[in-house]
Amino acid sequence: MRKLDIVAVPGVFLVCLLAGCTRQQPVQAKQDGRPIAVNVTRVEVRQVQRVVESVGTMFPFDESIISAEIEGRVDDIKVDLGDQVTSGQVMVHIADEEQRYLLAQQEAQLKQALERLGLKDENDRLVEVREAPGPRQAQADLFDAEQKYKRTKNLVEQGIMSPADLDQAQARYAAMQAAYETSLFTARNLLQTVAQYKAQVDLQRKKLRDTSVRAPFNGYVKERTVNPGQYVKVDAPLITLVKIDPIRLRLEVPERMAPWVKEGQVADVSVEAFEGRHFGGKIWRISPTVDQTKRTFVVEVLIENPNGLLKPGSYARARVPTDKVEKIKLVPANAVSYVYGANKAYIVSSDTVQAREVKLGDRFGDRVEIIEGVDEGEQVATTQLNRLDTGSQVRIVTGS
């Protein structure tokens, strides 16, 4: 059982294609008064499983233009058109000598700031700012000044030392308090400086890493747009990468079939390049909107493509069996003709013809579905259609 191929064909030709019919010329005048000999067949009713068929285009699962993140001279290109790459693989290398010098300079600045805080390396941390060398020294001086001030005050009260000595001790104690607060402030600023230097070092390390342009995913090289020795700026395109396993097949399905199509349905896919071979896929994306000009909606089928046989841009035909089962009316395709913008069938009753406009559905082999215009069991003419019209007298030659 075969279903209608849904192909975008402009204008009137589309209707003829769907019907599988022939364009009928104006009814010819009868050359004598004898009935026209015709073959007839009865309108058949059959229970069928609806199958959605459509022709669409294949697209890569992912496609990315890989650009330079730093500027510099390209000194090595490791891939070219058609090469398969894996995630993380180096594809292009940009000269990194200047970036390494800048990194060494910034790491030296960071090391100096860390040493001023008494830290071994950038991973070492201060529990509290008071643990820094400067605040520890200032705290010791403050403690010494405080003790001397207390002893001097006690001796002055005993009359052993003069008030001038107390004033001097008190002044030193106040100075040490100020020095301690200043050391804490300086240590906090130094911690911020270390954080700033560390951020600069991290950024420079990233720039150094960016000299090696790596593949973000497994895929194939679609295009190389850079040459060895070329000086590139930031965001200059280098490599176009596509992921084609799995590969997407994008179909346009008539809106009337919307209730039949669901995510997860299996699709049988064939392509012209591999005649007689079928590829399995599943519906994984359904557009929520209908194109108002075409009266279709987009469905995407995902197809496994481990060997890269299927290529983006290729046309493919998909056949999707659905859960929709119903009774339909069928007539031979040659029982319908296209006349002046309408599809017509010719009902034969009591040797007289009645021309009726019919609405066509899907095609099943050499038969076409009639949605409106005929009833089960009626006889339709299958020959001499170009000579028939309402009221024509006929003689049935063969038929049922």
C-alpha positions in Angstrom: 0.0 0.0 0.0 1.5 3.3 -1.1 0.6 6.8 -0.1 0.6 10.1 -1.9 4.0 11.8 -2.4 3.7 15.4 -1.1 5.8 17.5 -3.5 5.6 21.3 -3.8 4.6 21.9 -7.4 3.2 25.3 -8.2 -0.2 26.2 -9.7 -2.7 23.9 -11.4 -0.1 21.2 -12.1 -0.1 20.3 -8.4 -3.8 19.3 -8.6 -3.2 17.0 -11.6 -0.2 15.4 -9.9 -2.1 14.6 -6.7 -5.0 13.1 -8.7 -2.8 11.1 -11.0 -5.2 12.3 -13.7 -5.1 13.5 -17.2 -6.2 16.9 -18.5 -9.4 16.5 -20.4 -10.0 18.5 -23.5 -13.5 20.1 -24.0 -16.2 17.5 -24.6 -16.1 16.5 -28.2 -19.3 16.7 -30.2 -20.8 13.3 -31.0 -20.4 12.3 -34.6 -23.6 10.1 -34.6 -26.5 9.4 -32.3 -25.2 6.1 -31.0 -24.3 5.7 -27.3 -20.6 6.0 -26.4 -19.0 2.6 -25.5 -17.3 2.9 -22.0 -15.7 0.7 -19.4 -16.9 1.2 -15.9 -16.0 0.2 -12.3 -17.7 0.6 -9.0 -16.6 2.9 -6.2 -14.7 0.7 -3.7 -14.6 1.2 0.1 -11.5 -0.1 1.8 -10.1 0.2 5.3 -6.5 1.6 5.2 -3.8 2.7 7.5 -2.8 6.3 6.8 0.8 6.8 5.8 2.4 10.2 5.6 4.8 10.5 2.7 6.9 13.6 1.9 10.0 14.7 0.1 12.4 16.8 2.1 15.9 18.1 2.5 18.6 16.8 4.8 20.4 19.2 7.2 23.4 18.7 9.6 22.5 18.1 13.2 24.9 21.0 14.0 26.9 23.4 11.9 29.3 25.9 13.3 31.7 28.4 11.9 34.8 28.1 14.1 36.5 31.6 14.4 39.7 32.9 15.9 39.4 34.1 19.5 42.8 35.9 19.4 44.7 37.6 16.6 47.9 36.4 15.3 49.7 34.5 12.4 48.5 31.0 11.6 51.5 28.7 11.7 49.8 25.3 11.4 46.6 23.9 9.8 45.9 20.3 10.7 42.6 19.6 8.9 41.0 20.2 5.5 37.8 19.7 3.6 36.1 16.4 4.4 38.3 15.5 7.3 36.6 13.9 10.3 37.5 15.5 13.6 36.7 14.6 17.2 35.7 16.9 20.0 38.8 18.7 21.4 41.0 18.0 18.4 43.3 20.8 17.4 42.4 22.0 13.9 44.4 25.3 13.5 47.3 26.7 15.5 48.1 30.4 15.8 51.7 31.5 16.7 51.9 31.8 20.5 55.3 33.2 21.3 54.0 36.7 22.2 51.3 35.2 24.4 53.8 33.1 26.3 56.0 36.1 27.0 53.0 38.1 28.3 52.0 35.1 30.5 55.5 34.9 32.0 55.4 38.7 32.8 52.0 38.5 34.5 52.9 35.3 36.5 56.0 37.2 37.9 53.8 40.1 39.0 51.4 37.7 40.7 54.3 35.9 42.5 55.6 39.2 43.9 52.2 40.1 45.3 51.8 36.6 46.8 55.1 36.8 48.5 54.2 40.2 50.1 51.2 38.4 51.6 53.4 35.5 52.8 51.7 33.0 50.4 53.6 30.2 48.7 51.6 30.1 45.4 48.3 31.2 43.9 46.5 28.2 45.4 47.5 29.2 49.0 45.0 31.2 50.9 44.9 33.6 54.0 42.5 32.5 56.7 42.3 36.1 58.0 43.9 39.3 56.8 45.6 39.7 60.2 47.7 36.7 59.3 49.5 38.7 56.6 53.2 39.6 57.4 52.5 43.4 57.6 49.6 43.2 60.1 51.4 40.6 62.2 54.4 43.0 62.5 52.2 46.0 63.2 50.3 44.0 65.8 53.5 43.0 67.6 54.6 46.7 67.6 51.2 47.7 68.9 51.4 45.2 71.8 54.9 46.4 72.7 53.8 50.0 72.7 50.7 49.1 74.8 52.8 47.4 77.4 55.3 50.2 77.7 52.4 52.7 78.0 50.9 50.7 80.9 54.2 50.4 82.7 55.0 54.1 82.3 51.6 55.0 83.6 52.1 52.9 86.7 55.5 54.4 87.3 54.2 57.9 86.9 51.5 57.2 89.5 54.2 56.0 91.9 56.2 59.2 91.2 59.1 57.3 89.7 58.7 58.7 86.1 57.7 62.1 85.0 54.4 63.0 83.2 56.5 63.8 80.1 57.5 60.1 79.9 53.9 59.1 80.0 53.0 61.5 77.2 55.7 60.0 75.1 54.6 56.4 75.8 51.0 57.3 75.1 51.9 59.0 71.8 53.8 55.9 70.7 50.9 53.7 71.6 48.5 55.8 69.5 50.9 55.8 66.6 51.2 52.0 66.7 47.4 51.7 66.8 47.3 53.8 63.6 50.1 51.8 62.0 48.2 48.5 62.8 45.0 49.8 61.1 47.1 51.0 58.1 48.7 47.6 57.8 45.3 45.9 57.7 44.1 48.3 55.0 47.3 47.7 53.0 46.9 44.0 53.4 43.3 44.1 52.2 44.4 46.2 49.1 47.2 43.7 48.5 44.7 40.8 48.5 42.6 42.7 45.9 45.8 43.2 43.9 46.5 39.5 44.0 43.0 38.7 42.9 43.5 41.2 40.0 46.8 39.7 39.0 45.4 36.2 39.2 42.5 37.2 36.9 45.0 38.6 34.4 47.0 35.5 34.6 43.9 33.3 34.0 42.9 35.4 31.1 46.4 35.3 29.6 46.4 31.5 30.0 43.1 31.3 28.2 44.6 33.4 25.4 47.5 31.0 25.2 45.1 28.1 25.0 43.1 29.9 22.3 46.1 29.8 20.0 45.1 26.1 19.5 41.7 26.2 17.8 39.9 23.0 18.8 36.8 21.2 17.5 33.8 21.8 19.8 32.1 18.5 18.7 32.6 15.4 16.6 32.0 16.2 13.0 33.4 16.8 9.5 35.2 19.8 8.0 32.8 21.4 5.5 35.1 24.3 4.6 38.5 25.7 5.4 38.7 29.5 5.0 42.3 30.2 6.3 45.8 29.5 4.9 49.1 29.0 6.6 50.9 32.2 7.3 47.8 34.3 7.2 47.4 36.9 9.9 43.9 36.7 11.4 41.9 39.0 13.6 39.5 38.1 16.4 36.3 36.5 15.1 37.9 35.7 11.7 36.3 32.5 10.3 38.7 29.6 10.1 36.9 26.3 9.8 33.2 25.4 9.1 32.4 22.2 11.0 29.3 20.0 10.6 27.9 17.2 12.7 26.0 14.7 10.5 25.6 11.8 12.9 22.7 11.9 13.5 21.4 13.9 10.5 18.2 15.8 10.2 15.6 15.4 7.5 13.2 18.3 7.3 9.8 17.6 5.7 6.7 19.7 4.9 3.5 17.9 5.8 0.0 19.1 4.8 -1.9 20.7 7.7 -4.8 18.1 7.4 -2.3 15.4 8.5 -1.4 17.2 11.7 -3.4 14.9 14.0 -1.6 11.9 12.5 1.9 13.0 13.1 3.5 12.5 16.6 7.0 12.7 18.0 8.7 9.3 18.2 7.0 7.8 15.1 9.3 5.7 13.0 10.1 6.9 9.5 11.3 4.9 6.5 13.7 7.1 4.5 15.2 6.5 1.0 17.5 8.6 -1.1 18.2 8.6 -4.8 21.9 8.0 -4.3 21.3 4.6 -2.6 18.5 3.1 -4.7 16.8 0.3 -3.0 18.3 1.0 0.4 16.3 2.3 3.3 17.4 4.2 6.4 15.5 4.3 9.7 14.6 7.5 11.5 12.3 8.9 14.1 10.3 12.1 14.2 11.8 14.3 16.9 10.7 17.8 16.1 7.3 19.1 15.0 6.7 22.8 14.2 3.9 24.4 16.3 2.8 26.6 13.3 1.5 26.2 9.8 2.9 28.1 6.8 0.0 30.2 5.7 1.1 30.2 2.1 1.7 26.5 1.6 -0.7 25.2 4.3 2.0 22.9 5.6 4.0 22.5 8.8 7.6 21.4 9.2 8.5 18.0 10.7 12.1 16.9 11.4 13.2 13.3 11.3 16.4 12.3 13.0 18.4 9.6 11.2 21.4 7.7 12.5 24.3 8.2 10.1 27.5 6.6 11.6 29.3 6.1 8.3 28.5 9.6 6.9 26.7 8.1 3.9 23.8 10.6 4.1 24.9 14.2 3.2 23.3 17.5 4.1 21.6 19.2 1.2 20.4 15.9 -0.3 16.8 15.2 -1.1 15.1 12.3 0.6 11.7 10.6 0.7 10.2 9.7 4.0 7.3 7.3 4.7 5.7 7.5 8.2 3.1 4.9 9.1 0.5 6.4 11.5 -2.1 5.1 13.9 -4.8 6.5 11.8 -7.0 3.7 10.3 -10.2 4.5 8.5 -12.5 3.5 5.7 -12.1 5.4 2.4 -13.6 5.5 -1.1 -11.3 4.5 -3.9 -11.6 4.6 -7.7 -9.0 4.0 -10.4 -6.9 7.0 -11.1 -8.0 7.0 -14.8 -11.6 7.5 -13.7 -10.8 11.1 -12.7 -10.1 13.9 -15.2 -9.1 17.5 -14.7 -11.4 19.9 -16.6 -11.4 23.7 -16.4 -9.8 23.8 -12.9 -11.8 21.0 -11.3 -11.4 17.2 -10.9 -14.4 15.3 -12.3 -15.7 11.8 -12.2 -18.5 10.5 -14.5 -21.2 8.4 -12.8 -23.0 6.0 -15.1 -26.6 5.1 -14.1 -29.2 3.6 -16.5 -26.8 4.2 -19.4 -26.7 7.9 -18.7 -23.8 10.0 -17.5 -23.7 12.5 -14.6 -20.5 14.5 -14.4 -19.6 15.4 -10.8 -16.9 17.5 -9.3 -14.9 15.4 -6.8 -12.4 16.2 -4.0 -9.4 14.0 -4.1 -7.4 12.6 -1.2 -4.4 10.3 -1.2 -3.2 7.9 -3.9 -2.9 4.1 -3.3 -1.1 2.5 -6.2 -3.2 2.9 -9.3 -6.2 4.1 -7.2 -7.1 7.5 -5.8 -9.1 8.4 -2.8 -12.3 10.3 -3.3 -13.2 12.4 -0.3 -16.3 14.0 -1.7 -18.4 13.6 -4.8 -19.2 9.9 -5.1 -20.9 7.2 -3.0 -20.0 3.6 -2.4 -21.2 1.2 -5.1 -21.8 3.8 -7.8 -20.4 3.1 -11.2 -17.8 5.4 -12.7 -16.5 5.5 -16.3 -12.9 4.7 -16.8 -12.6 5.2 -20.6 -13.7 7.9 -23.1 -13.7 10.5 -20.4 -13.0 13.3 -22.9 -16.2 12.6 -24.7 -18.5 12.4 -21.6 -20.6 15.1 -19.9 -23.8 15.2 -17.9 -26.6 13.6 -20.0 -24.3 11.7 -22.3 -25.7 8.3 -23.4 -23.4 5.4 -23.0 -23.1 1.7 -23.5 -21.3 -0.3 -20.9 -18.7 -2.6 -22.6 -17.0 -4.0 -19.5 -17.2 -3.3 -15.8 -19.1 -4.2 -12.7 
